[in-house]
């Protein structure tokens, strides 16, 4: 695939979730509290128009609940649109939450395979890649211990190492920079920065200004499920921090 | 988009089936993890069941006990496979909600892998029960038993496809697992498992011809109880049921799959 043919385009994208508070949970809830069999929907994203091409390093910013992660999940194909269209071209690596799917009873080595299933990269699994992951995580012999014996830092190291060693055209990251002790945080941050530079398109959800300024050339501000500003990271961060929107 | 991508496209990918196989293997190994006998429990328990039942049936029932035991050997593992597969897979997506909402993966992998784990249990329990039966009645051994893996295929296909349907339906209707249990407790008596098919009056046999569960387990039951392969009509009926279940499950899946993520 040529780098020019890699793109993301969302046109009039709307996403609606269901109102779980209204959803009937029992007969009592149905008859006494007025729970509904068919709960109403709640808007998550409203008429999103967004596109990006090769070379775009984008940061999604906004307050909690503004729709940043939801938009990332729409792009990744995890959330379907209620209306509108999303077109993408290029292979994806979506790191929404590191370590989603760890089996605590299994060893770190077994969990590498499990995470590769969940990251859709099982076809790339080789013993050599497994060794690269183990070396990057610096877990050494502990890789053959059950995960239930790992500290949270060790889990983060393994999760990060599996997640970032994915090769793709489009990299989607949701608050996934910090992992492990300070030495590993520095190493992983540098690795991630390098990776973001080398992939054709990267999209990052973050609240960390320094990471956004260092790694992104475009910033998108979301509020209540709508894009309200799109431009240079310095300008958009100034707007966001000033609260003038 | 993953949620809308053609199911058939996934089914043709080697990567898809490798993922299913690894998840099923993980489920199986977790079932008996760290136990001393490990997977031998899958053999030991059904073997003992048949031995104990054979002992009690011997003096409790007046009819020949071979017929009763043969019927159990041919029906019980298949019935347990249906019940366990559908009950487990109806919660496949809900139990893995935290993963499904965060990764790009075909969601059908989960019910299918849960079902595949039960296929393993089916094979082991059938093997153990048949071995116990042959130890008790060596004269009943027939080489045609090697046909079981082929004859059981329509049943496995039926259960796998309906497990996808129930996995995608349960997030919308959370009572599905309880409803399934109720239906199973009724259907259990409508198929010849604890009573031989030969005991059913001729006038009532027509009712069994409309029971899809009976039709899909019938080829294996016939093979074990009669000691010879079933005729082509029995096999065709089970294949027709499998095709109908696949079509119905696919329609249900298409209706439920798009927005299922919001209901998990």
Interface residues (C-beta under 8 A of the other chain):
Chain A: X16 X17 X18 X73 X76 X77 X78 X79 X80 X86 X92 X94 X96 X97 X100 X101 X103 X105 X106 X110 X113 X114 X117 X118 X119 X120 X122 X123
Chain B: X1 X2 X3 X4 X14 X15 X18 X19 X22 X23 X26 X30 X33 X96 X98 X99 X101 X102 X103 X104 X105 X109 X258 X259 X261 X262 X263
